Amino acid sequence: MTVGGRHVMPHAGAAAAGLLLDAALGEPPPGVHPVSAFGRAMRRLEHAHYGPSRARGTVFAAAGLGLGLGAGWLAASTPLCTAMSVGARALWALAGDVGEALSTGDLDRARALLPGLVGRDPDVLDVKEMARAAVESVAENTVDAIVAPALWAALLGAPGACLQRAADTLDSMVGYRSARYEQFGWASARADDVVEWLPARLCAGLVALVRPRSAADVVRCVRFQAPAHPSPNAGVAEAAFAAALGVRLGGTNRYGGRLELRATLGTGRPPEPADVAGAVRLSRHVWAALVGGLVVVAASQRRRVRQ
């Protein structure tokens, strides 16, 4: 893929290799994972620098994004940085375990596993609400943990992969609508919105591609329902998954003592335990389409170089 004679995705092949590496080996243990080390460093900076203001939060976000870019530049390996930034295998395994626990009626195990996927209080959720939470998380994380890091790696190489992962981590740390982070986390949340904007729409396109019979419904839901979601990106992914799976997402979410009423996404029935496996399967197919697309782009660029 070229624009004005220049390759738009000069690292497409390396990004595909990183996706395959993650799928084959998974993530390192938390104790030695670079993302865990990044999180610990930023938590120390938060403790030292915190103040309930957007100015302090902007400095915090800039420091984190700069650290991510610098780490990618120093690592200088796009496949490795992509693999460290992607979390496909871990996402599929955890969501699959939640779906299996729900399907077998082991609600205690499902409630114990669910916090690894979502920030909601699992103790107040019934079977269908836990299934909805899991499906929504798989949709959102297909963007955050698969499409986004691979796309930014393809565009910018190792620094792009690490930048995306830094933005996503900062948002998960301080991007909450809470008294503590309402102002301090504003810049981190907005940075993540910017970084995830294009990947979320690419993810929706891939969902339509791998579910052609539902493509029209995917486009309709993304166009008309996703804008009602509080996140400009999570809503796109969840609307696409809802349409492709034939389910209805959205509703009341409880985060600690805070309630959020989410708009309806999709026109089908409420999710059931079996739909969690369906969401994982759809995420896998999106992953496969993404790998295939990156390989095609890389091969096309190599042919142009030889010509």
C-alpha positions as CSV (number, residue, x, y, z in Angstrom):
1,M,0.0,0.0,0.0
2,T,1.6,3.2,-1.2
3,V,0.6,6.9,-1.2
4,G,2.6,9.3,-3.2
5,G,5.2,6.6,-3.9
6,R,5.7,6.0,-0.2
7,H,4.7,2.8,1.7
8,V,1.9,3.6,4.2
9,M,2.5,0.4,6.2
10,P,6.3,-0.2,5.9
11,H,6.3,-2.6,8.8
12,A,3.2,-4.7,7.8
13,G,5.1,-8.0,7.6
14,A,6.8,-7.5,10.9
15,A,3.5,-6.6,12.6
16,A,2.0,-9.8,11.2
17,A,5.0,-11.7,12.6
18,G,4.3,-10.2,16.0
19,L,0.7,-11.3,15.9
20,L,1.8,-14.8,15.1
21,L,4.4,-14.8,17.8
22,D,1.8,-13.8,20.5
23,A,-0.6,-16.4,19.3
24,A,2.1,-19.1,19.5
25,L,3.7,-18.2,22.8
26,G,1.3,-15.9,24.6
27,E,2.4,-13.2,27.0
28,P,5.4,-13.4,29.5
29,P,4.6,-13.8,33.2
30,P,3.5,-10.5,34.8
31,G,6.7,-10.3,36.9
32,V,8.9,-9.9,33.8
33,H,6.4,-8.4,31.3
34,P,7.6,-5.1,30.0
35,V,4.0,-3.7,30.2
36,S,3.9,-4.6,33.9
37,A,7.2,-2.7,34.4
38,F,5.8,0.3,32.6
39,G,2.7,0.2,34.8
40,R,4.8,0.1,38.0
41,A,6.9,3.0,36.8
42,M,3.9,5.1,35.9
43,R,2.2,4.3,39.2
44,R,5.3,5.6,41.1
45,L,5.1,8.7,38.9
46,E,1.5,9.1,39.7
47,H,2.1,9.0,43.5
48,A,4.9,11.6,43.2
49,H,3.1,13.9,40.7
50,Y,-0.6,13.5,41.3
51,G,-2.8,16.5,41.6
52,P,-6.5,17.0,40.7
53,S,-5.8,19.1,37.6
54,R,-5.7,18.5,33.8
55,A,-2.3,20.2,33.7
56,R,-0.7,17.6,36.0
57,G,-2.5,14.8,34.2
58,T,-1.3,16.1,30.8
59,V,2.3,16.0,32.0
60,F,1.7,12.5,33.4
61,A,0.3,11.3,30.0
62,A,3.1,12.9,28.0
63,A,5.7,11.2,30.2
64,G,4.0,7.9,29.7
65,L,3.6,8.2,26.0
66,G,7.2,9.4,25.7
67,L,8.4,6.4,27.7
68,G,6.5,4.1,25.4
69,L,8.0,5.7,22.3
70,G,11.5,5.6,23.7
71,A,11.2,1.9,24.7
72,G,10.1,1.0,21.2
73,W,12.9,3.0,19.7
74,L,15.5,1.3,21.9
75,A,14.0,-2.2,21.4
76,A,14.2,-1.7,17.6
77,S,12.3,-4.9,16.9
78,T,8.9,-4.6,15.5
79,P,7.9,-8.3,15.8
80,L,9.0,-8.4,19.4
81,C,7.4,-5.1,20.4
82,T,4.2,-6.1,18.6
83,A,4.1,-9.5,20.4
84,M,4.6,-7.7,23.7
85,S,1.8,-5.2,23.0
86,V,-0.7,-7.7,21.6
87,G,-2.7,-9.9,24.0
88,A,-4.8,-12.1,21.7
89,R,-3.9,-15.5,23.2
90,A,-4.5,-14.2,26.8
91,L,-7.8,-12.6,25.8
92,W,-9.2,-15.7,24.1
93,A,-8.1,-18.0,26.9
94,L,-9.6,-15.9,29.7
95,A,-12.8,-15.2,27.9
96,G,-13.1,-18.8,26.9
97,D,-12.7,-19.9,30.6
98,V,-15.5,-17.4,31.6
99,G,-17.8,-18.7,28.9
100,E,-17.1,-22.3,29.9
101,A,-17.8,-21.6,33.5
102,L,-21.1,-19.9,32.6
103,S,-22.1,-22.7,30.3
104,T,-21.5,-25.3,33.0
105,G,-23.3,-23.3,35.7
106,D,-20.1,-22.7,37.7
107,L,-21.1,-19.1,38.6
108,D,-18.5,-18.9,41.4
109,R,-15.7,-19.6,39.0
110,A,-17.2,-17.2,36.4
111,R,-17.4,-14.4,39.0
112,A,-13.8,-15.1,40.1
113,L,-12.5,-14.9,36.5
114,L,-14.6,-12.0,35.2
115,P,-12.6,-9.1,36.9
116,G,-9.8,-10.1,34.6
117,L,-11.9,-9.0,31.7
118,V,-14.0,-6.1,33.0
119,G,-14.1,-3.6,35.8
120,R,-17.7,-4.4,36.9
121,D,-18.7,-5.9,40.2
122,P,-19.4,-9.5,39.3
123,D,-21.2,-10.2,42.6
124,V,-24.3,-8.3,41.4
125,L,-24.5,-9.9,37.9
126,D,-26.6,-12.8,36.9
127,V,-25.7,-15.3,34.2
128,K,-26.9,-13.2,31.3
129,E,-25.3,-10.0,32.6
130,M,-22.0,-11.8,33.0
131,A,-22.3,-13.1,29.5
132,R,-23.0,-9.6,28.2
133,A,-20.0,-8.2,30.1
134,A,-17.7,-10.9,28.6
135,V,-19.0,-10.4,25.1
136,E,-18.5,-6.6,25.4
137,S,-15.0,-7.1,26.8
138,V,-14.0,-9.4,23.9
139,A,-15.3,-6.8,21.4
140,E,-13.5,-3.9,23.0
141,N,-10.3,-5.8,23.6
142,T,-10.2,-7.1,20.0
143,V,-9.5,-3.5,19.2
144,D,-7.2,-2.6,22.2
145,A,-5.2,-5.8,22.4
146,I,-5.1,-7.0,18.7
147,V,-6.0,-4.6,16.0
148,A,-4.6,-1.4,17.5
149,P,-1.1,-2.5,18.4
150,A,-0.7,-4.4,15.1
151,L,-1.9,-1.4,13.1
152,W,0.3,1.1,14.8
153,A,3.2,-1.4,14.5
154,A,2.6,-1.7,10.8
155,L,2.5,2.1,10.4
156,L,5.4,3.2,12.7
157,G,7.2,0.0,13.6
158,A,8.3,-0.8,17.2
159,P,7.7,2.7,18.5
160,G,4.2,2.6,17.2
161,A,3.4,-0.7,18.9
162,C,4.8,0.6,22.2
163,L,3.1,4.0,21.9
164,Q,-0.3,2.3,21.5
165,R,0.3,0.0,24.4
166,A,1.4,2.9,26.6
167,A,-1.8,4.8,25.7
168,D,-4.0,1.8,26.5
169,T,-2.2,1.2,29.8
170,L,-2.4,4.8,30.9
171,D,-6.2,4.8,30.1
172,S,-6.7,1.7,32.1
173,M,-4.8,3.2,35.1
174,V,-6.2,6.7,35.3
175,G,-8.8,7.1,32.6
176,Y,-11.8,6.6,34.9
177,R,-14.7,8.9,35.5
178,S,-14.1,9.1,39.3
179,A,-13.5,11.8,41.8
180,R,-9.7,11.1,41.8
181,Y,-9.2,10.9,38.0
182,E,-11.9,13.1,36.5
183,Q,-9.3,15.8,35.9
184,F,-5.9,14.0,36.3
185,G,-6.9,11.2,33.9
186,W,-8.5,13.4,31.2
187,A,-5.4,13.6,29.0
188,S,-4.7,9.9,29.2
189,A,-8.2,9.1,28.3
190,R,-8.2,11.5,25.3
191,A,-4.8,10.2,24.1
192,D,-6.2,6.6,24.1
193,D,-9.3,7.8,22.2
194,V,-7.1,9.3,19.5
195,V,-4.8,6.2,19.2
196,E,-7.7,3.8,19.1
197,W,-10.0,5.8,16.7
198,L,-8.7,4.3,13.4
199,P,-8.2,0.7,14.8
200,A,-11.7,0.6,16.1
201,R,-13.1,1.3,12.7
202,L,-10.7,-1.1,11.0
203,C,-11.9,-3.7,13.5
204,A,-15.6,-3.1,12.5
205,G,-14.6,-3.4,8.9
206,L,-12.9,-6.7,9.5
207,V,-16.0,-7.9,11.5
208,A,-18.1,-7.2,8.4
209,L,-15.5,-8.9,6.2
210,V,-15.5,-12.1,8.1
211,R,-19.3,-12.2,8.7
212,P,-20.5,-11.2,5.2
213,R,-24.1,-12.2,5.8
214,S,-24.2,-9.7,8.7
215,A,-22.2,-7.0,7.0
216,A,-25.2,-4.7,6.3
217,D,-26.3,-5.0,9.9
218,V,-22.8,-4.3,11.2
219,V,-22.6,-1.1,9.1
220,R,-26.0,-0.1,10.3
221,C,-25.3,-0.6,14.0
222,V,-21.9,1.1,13.8
223,R,-23.3,4.1,12.0
224,F,-26.5,4.7,13.9
225,Q,-26.1,3.1,17.4
226,A,-22.4,3.3,18.2
227,P,-22.4,7.1,18.6
228,A,-24.7,6.8,21.6
229,H,-21.9,4.9,23.5
230,P,-19.8,7.0,25.9
231,S,-16.6,5.8,24.2
232,P,-16.1,6.8,20.6
233,N,-14.2,3.6,20.0
234,A,-15.5,0.9,22.3
235,G,-19.0,1.6,21.0
236,V,-17.9,0.9,17.4
237,A,-16.4,-2.5,18.3
238,E,-19.3,-3.5,20.5
239,A,-21.9,-2.4,17.9
240,A,-20.0,-4.5,15.2
241,F,-19.9,-7.6,17.4
242,A,-23.5,-7.2,18.5
243,A,-24.7,-7.1,14.9
244,A,-22.4,-10.0,13.8
245,L,-23.5,-12.2,16.7
246,G,-27.2,-11.3,16.6
247,V,-27.3,-10.2,20.2
248,R,-28.2,-7.0,22.0
249,L,-25.5,-5.3,24.1
250,G,-25.7,-2.3,26.5
251,G,-27.6,-1.7,29.6
252,T,-26.8,-0.8,33.2
253,N,-23.2,-1.3,34.3
254,R,-22.1,-1.1,37.9
255,Y,-18.5,0.0,38.7
256,G,-18.1,-0.1,42.4
257,G,-20.7,2.4,43.7
258,R,-21.2,4.0,40.3
259,L,-23.9,3.1,37.8
260,E,-23.7,3.8,34.1
261,L,-26.6,3.4,31.7
262,R,-25.3,2.3,28.3
263,A,-27.3,2.7,25.1
264,T,-28.6,-0.4,23.3
265,L,-26.3,-1.9,20.6
266,G,-27.7,-4.4,18.2
267,T,-31.2,-5.6,17.7
268,G,-31.0,-9.2,18.8
269,R,-31.6,-11.1,22.0
270,P,-29.6,-10.6,25.3
271,P,-26.4,-12.6,25.2
272,E,-26.3,-16.1,26.6
273,P,-23.3,-18.1,27.9
274,A,-22.8,-19.7,24.5
275,D,-22.4,-16.3,22.9
276,V,-19.1,-15.8,24.8
277,A,-17.6,-18.6,22.8
278,G,-19.1,-17.0,19.7
279,A,-17.4,-13.7,20.5
280,V,-14.1,-15.4,21.0
281,R,-14.5,-17.2,17.6
282,L,-15.3,-13.9,15.9
283,S,-12.3,-12.3,17.5
284,R,-10.1,-15.1,16.2
285,H,-11.5,-14.6,12.7
286,V,-10.8,-10.9,12.9
287,W,-7.2,-11.7,14.0
288,A,-6.8,-14.1,11.0
289,A,-8.2,-11.5,8.6
290,L,-5.8,-8.9,10.0
291,V,-2.8,-11.2,9.7
292,G,-3.8,-12.1,6.2
293,G,-4.3,-8.4,5.2
294,L,-0.9,-7.4,6.7
295,V,0.9,-10.3,4.8
296,V,-0.8,-9.2,1.5
297,V,0.2,-5.6,2.1
298,A,3.8,-6.6,2.9
299,A,4.0,-8.8,-0.2
300,S,2.6,-6.1,-2.4
301,Q,5.1,-3.6,-1.1
302,R,8.0,-6.0,-1.7
303,R,6.8,-6.5,-5.4
304,R,6.8,-2.7,-5.9
305,V,10.3,-2.4,-4.5
306,R,11.6,-5.1,-7.0
307,Q,9.9,-3.3,-9.9
